[in-house]
Amino acid sequence: MPQKQIYARPALCTGCRICANACSVYHHGVANPRLGAINIRQNLFERYEFQELCRHCENPPCVNACMVGCITKDDKTGLVLHDRKRCVGCWMCVMACPYGAVKRDVLNKVAIKCDQCRDRDRPVCVEVCPTGALVLDLREDVPQEPFFTEPTIAD
Amino acid sequence: MSDNDLARPMALNAIVNLTDETVEYLATPTEVLKKFIGGRGLNMYYLYKYLKPHADPLSPDNVLIIGTGLLTGTPAPNSGRHSVTCISPESGIIGDANIGGFFGPEMRFAGIDRLIILGRAARPVYLYLTEGRVEIRDASAYWGLTCNRTQQQLKYDLGTDVEIECIGPAGENMVRYAAVMSGVKNAAGRCGTGAVMGSKNLKALVARGTYGLPIADPRGLLDKYIELKNYMQKSKVTQILGRVGTPLLYDVSNYLGAIRTHNSQQTVFFDTLNAEEVHKYVDKMLSCYGCVIHCRHRNKLGGEGPEYTTEVMLGANIGIADTYQMIALNNLVNDLGLDVSSTGTYLGWAIELFEKGYLTEDAVGYALQFGDYEMMRRLIEDIAHRKGFGNILAEGSQLVNQYGPQTADFLIAVKGLPQSDPHDVRYIKAFALGIATSSRGADHLRSRPTLEILDLPPAVTEKIYGAPVDPNPMSYTSKGRVVYFSDNIYAVVDCMGICKFACHGFNSPRNLDYDHFSALTKLATGLEFSKPDLEQVGCRVVDLERLINYRVKGIDRKDDTLPARYFDEPMPSARAKGSFIDRRGFDQMLDDYYLLRGWDHDGRLTPARVQELENLTTL
């Protein structure tokens, strides 16, 4: 089954945090971008917006790191899913994720993790984004560009 | 999400007494919430409660209120705003400024909906808000830093995930038009709220919000948000605002011949400040919390902005035609924490006084002339640090008492507050009535009635305003109704914590109307407000502000006026050439407006209405 993934187009992101807030409202019924699974890391003084979102990796470091086994990779859909009820809040997944895509709910001591809104056609973050900075696309359709490139060294 | 979130009251106030270093917590009763909603409305309610009418605004007796709107922080579109309210040290009447950015929502996530700050701290302090508590902390390490440095240092010390609102050197030195700043450019700019914060030795407010804000109908609200986002983004003005921001208005006003130039002695200026020229200096457009419009520029000179207001107040009005220089001044003023509108107006005014001989080179120390960039930079720095002539100009409109009443004729201000909007209002009469009657002084964000220049069909305007209005912007008839309508809905949008750019009637008829607010408040909070309820709230807030202004400074008809230049000197150029405000026509507009408001001929509230408001404020 072809797998879809949420991609960010950073140049279009204006830093409004509606995606993260909508994620929180949709999943938890309360508003606070901090409780959303997507995070817009913005620094107005350093002048950047960086979209931290789950890639649902082929070989997910969070699954390997989880001590209680509450994060699993669903073989059928390819989604990496997190069971809140069994989570003990050890934050190993938070540390292991290379993309900063697992967040902490410090009040309830559980991890916050993207489930790509399984019960919806399109994830809520993609749907609410006012600028189209978030897109849901087939992995196969995305050109295979390396995510990190070597720094250019002047001669 | 967690049980304790749902138990929180809908509006929790923290009453911080800086003199005694105590904090009390008090929920706003629901019946008061129904009458004043939140934001500006509830701020006015508490301002009235804590008001000491004849106290010096810069004394510990003044109260500083930072209040979020009812929808601030929810997924309602453009719900990132809150209001900062006090008695203004600049005008002596209501000081109220609305600010975007991220601090307001963060404050609500930290469990505090409103801060009521009393007294004066013995040493520099900042307030730290988290998990429903307010801590008073030492800020001596941050005193003296500019707005950007203060916030960067606080984020370095406390972690990058906090949101901050602070004052810069201008606020610390109690410049009478200092702003409260958040982020690089967001400002509660008007009325010298920053000076009041400085007078309390309060350097900053810091919030870290870990609580979730309960939403009555989460999925319903998200669906509503998506519907409204699609609706608003179809508006042409919204689309252009998102592309180039407010500078889009510069062209239009300049073509009309209504750009305040050289302290309103002229009305057209160079097209080097057109939107496309400004946009060469823009890296990216940004937005405040929850915004679907994104009108804020990240400029290439290290700051954010400029807005249309800055372009003119720190451009045309002081004779700066170079785009780079204007943006550099914009960044400087924001970093120092000064109000752009007031700063630009006073600079233009001082230069004209210098030209006319009221100010001499001996008194100033150097020559003041339009277009002198180096002089402007120096003077702006001096104002913020209260050095030399800057120390004098930092007194703002209070200088009229010193320089003589004839100098007031050249000051583009009403009720002691300089005009914010760069638009010369001699052409659009409703606009003139709006700035004359605005509760905080010459300000366009109280009513800005400019829909009529969009050439909308009469049926559409009648539907908007509830009665037929004259489509000719030059006529004096039916303008009272236009201002009355705008006043009311803008008061409501300020109570909600939503941006005016998303508000019906501000610059597009395709925006959030009363019905949308009813639906949003129902879905977000469960509270029901009908359209007439909301209109009543608008009237109530405007009336309460009028009452406060009357109590503190006897504001009535004599104060609802315009700068002398608008009455006496016809506009000199372009399409608007020859326009001026006819005193009889103006009086007729005032009569119309007072009649709709139910005020008497002198612009005062009826005794019955005063009694009604007083009964409400004892709730």
Interface residues (C-beta under 8 A of the other chain):
Chain A: A11 T14 G15 C16 R17 I18 N21 A22 S24 V25 Y26 H28 G29 V30 A31 N32 R34 L35 N43 L44 F45 R47 E49 D105 V106 L107 N108 V124 E127 V128 P130 T131
Chain B: M1 S2 N4 D5 G73 T74 P75 F102 F109 N148 Q151 Q152 K155 T160 D161 G183 V184 G209 T210 Y211 G212 L213 P214 I215 P218 R219 L221 L222 Y225 I226 K229 Q233 G242 D283 K284 M285 L286 S287 C288 Y289 G290 C291 V292 I293 H294 R298 E304
